[in-house]
């Protein structure tokens, strides 16, 4: 990376809580992804304690080179790992060149992310399972309505989440090129992908075949993938309300999928559903609560 780009932002100008900066140079002959667009350089300044609303972005020129400057928080990067979102940002954080590093804090944090420890794996596994479950349900609905193109798209997305689950089970952090990562594993999901895309059967038959395999996978992996949620549900004698679970910091990354997960766990008898009478109000209104 050129000296002019290195000197755009130094440690003194980076702002409060900055622990280091990462630079990424895009090969101009290569594909321009959604984060870099047509910028030649991305510079990512990483901060401890930076709230999402405090994150900043800057576009500029240094000589003849266009760059994009991002200020991001460590919490936001970790959240990107846990949710599988912001894959471009995660890619540049993991594979970019460290420009400067205060007391080795950036190197330590990147090593922590790269290690993909048990706690992180458990939370990411729950998220990918929830996404898998959601798009599987959408694929079933589209198939029943004979909307086969939308069903096909959803099945492809379901297989992608399945592939990420297989990577996580192997201790591998899923990145943006998930199929390149999973191909060498010679796993079941590779065979299902080939069945969906290359089989000589009709489109509907291919969709139905893969959906059947997905249904079996979801059933067999549910307890393992939902271990974090099941442990929380079993951590006290009193059953949990959905509101309590939504507000639990350990489940923040699956907040939107919690209702779906709970209903499926109840249907599989992995979670017990109980009712609790409301003390206020009229009628026989009762609250549903959950425990494992």
N, C-alpha and C positions, 0 to 999 in steps of 0.2 A: 504494500500500500504506500502511496506516495507521501512524501513529507508534508506537502500542503494539506492533504486530507488528514494526516495525523494531527496537525497543529490547529485544526478547526476549533477543537474544544479540549482544554487541558483540565487537570484536576481542580485547579483553583476556580475555574469558571463553571464547573459542572453543577454546582448547587448543593443544597443540604442533603446529607445522607448518601451521596454518591460513593459507590464502592469500586467502580471501574467502568471501562468502556470497551465495547467490542466493535470491530469493523468488518464489513463484508463487501467484497468487490465482485460485482456481477460481470461475468464474461459477456461482452456485448454481442457475441455471436450466439449466445445461448438464449433460452426462453425467459421472457420477463414475467415473473410471477406477480401475484396480486399485491404483495407488499412493496417490492422495489419498483414496479411499473417500469418506467424507462430511466430510472436513476441508475447511475453507474456505481454509486457507493451507498451503503447503509451504515450509519453509525448509531449504535445503541448504547446509551448511558444507563447503567443499572444503579438503582437507589434502594437502600433499606428504608422502609417506613413511608414510601411514596404512595399516597392514596390514588385511586383510579382517576378521580377528578383533577388531580394535580399533574397527571401525565401530560407531557407536551410534545409537540411535533414541529419540525422546522424543515423547510425546503430551501436549498441554497446552491450556489455555484462556488467552486474553488478553482480558479483558472478556467479551463474548458470542461471541467468535470462537474456534473450535477450530483448532488447528494441529498439524502433524507436523514434527518437527525431525530431520533426518538429518545425520550426519557421514560423509562419503564421501571416499575417496582418489582422487587424480588417476589412479592406475594402474587403479583399478576403473572409472572413467569411460571411460578409453581402451579397456579390455578390453570394455566394453559396446559400443563402436563397432566393435571388431574382430570380435566374435562375433555381433552383432545381437541380443543378449539385453538385458534390463533397459531395454527401449525407453522405458518411462515415465520412468525416471530420466534417460536421455539427453535426452528431450524437454524436461524441466524445466530441465536444465542448459543446453541450447542456447537456450531461449526465455524463461527466467525473467528477472526484473529483478535486476541486480547491486545488492545492498544495501550492501556495503562490499568494498573491494579493497585488499589490502596491496601497495603499490608497483607496482600494475598487473599483478601476477602472475596474478590470476584472468582478467583481460581477455586477457592474452597466451596463457594456456592455452586459453581458449575460442576464440580466433582460430585457434590451432593445430588444434583439433578441427574447426572450421568449414571450414578450408582443405582438409581431407581430402586430404593430400599423397600422393605416389606410393607411398611405403612403406605407408601405411595402406590405400590403395586395393588394393594388391597382396595384402595379408594378408586384408582383408575379402572380396576376390573369391575367394580360395581357400576361405574358410569357407563362403560362400554356394554355391559350386559343390559342395562336399562335402555340404552339406545337401540341395541339389537332387538330387544323385546318390542319396543315401540314400532320400528319399521317393519318388523315381522307382522305385527297386527295390521298395519296399513296395507301390506302386501296381500294379506288374507282378504281384507275388505275389498280391495280393488279387483282381486281375482273373482270373488263372488259376484261383483257387479259387471264382470266381463270387460273391465277396463284394463286390458292386458299390458299395454305399454307402461302405464303407471305402476302396475304390479311388478313388471320386469325391473323397472328402475328401483323400486323399493327392495326387491330381492337382492339386487346388486349391492345396495347400501347395507342390507342385513349381512351379506357375506363379508363386507368390509369390516363391520363391527366384529363378526365372528373371527376374522383374520387377526384383528387387534387383540382379541382375547387369547388366541393361540400364542401370539408373540409375548403377551404379558405372562402367560403360564410358563414360558421358557425363560423368563427374566429379562426379556428384551423390551426396551422402551419403544413403542410404536411411533414412527415418524410419518412424514407426509407421503413417502413412497412405500406404502404398506405392502403392496403386492411384490415389490422387489425384495422386501425384507422376508416375506413369508414363503416365497417360492423355494428357497433352498431347504426348507423344513420338510418338504414332501408330505404335507399334512392333508387332513380330510377336506379342509376348506379349499385347497387347490383343486381337488377332484370335483368338488361341487361347483366351483367357478367354471371349470371346463365343461361340466354337464350342462350348465345353464347357457353357456355361450357357443358351444361347439356341437352339441348333440343334434342328431338328425330328426328328433321328435318335433312335434308342433310346439309353438311358443307356450301355449297353455300347459301342455304336458311337461315341458321343461320346468316351468314355474312351479307346478304342483309337486314335481319330484323333489326340487330343492326345498320347497316349503315343508315337506314331510320330514326331510333331514334336519331342517332348522328347528322344527317342533321337538324332535327327539333331543337335539342338542340343548335347547333351552330348558327342557325338563331335567336333563341329567346334570347340567351345570348350575342350576338355580341355587341350590344350597351353598355351594362353594363360592359362587360369585357374589352372593348376598350375605356373606359371612359377617361383614362389618355391620350391616343393618340388623341382622339377627342377634348379634352380640349386644347391640344397644337395646334392642327390644327385650332381651333377657337379663338386663343389668339391674333390674329392680323388680320388686313384687307387684307394684302398681302398674297397670296397663298404661300405654302411652296414647295420647291424642295425636291426631295428625298435625295439629299446630305445634305441639311440643317437638315433634320430630323435624318439622320444617325449620324450627329455630335452633336445632342442634348444630353446633359448629362443625362436627365431624361429617354431617350430611349436607352441608351447604352446597356442595358441587352437584348433588342429585336432587335438589329441592323441587325442580319441575317434574321429575319422574317419580317422586315418592308415592303419589296416589296409585299410579299404575303398578309399581313394584309391590305395594302392600296388598292390593287386590289379588295379584297373581300368587303371592305367598300364602294368602288365606285360601285361595282355591286349591293350592297344592298341599294344604294342611301343614305347612311349615310355620305358620303364624296363626295364633288364636285370635279370633275376633270376639269381643265382648261388648255389651251395651251398658251404658251408665245413664241413669235417669237425671234429667236436668232439675235442679232445685228451683229454678226460676221459670216463669212462663206457664202457659196453660196447655192442656192436652197431654198426650202421651209421648211427647218428644223426648227421644233418647239419643245420647251421643255414642258413636262407635269408637272403640279404643282397641289397641293392639298390644299383644305380648307374645314372646316366644318361650 
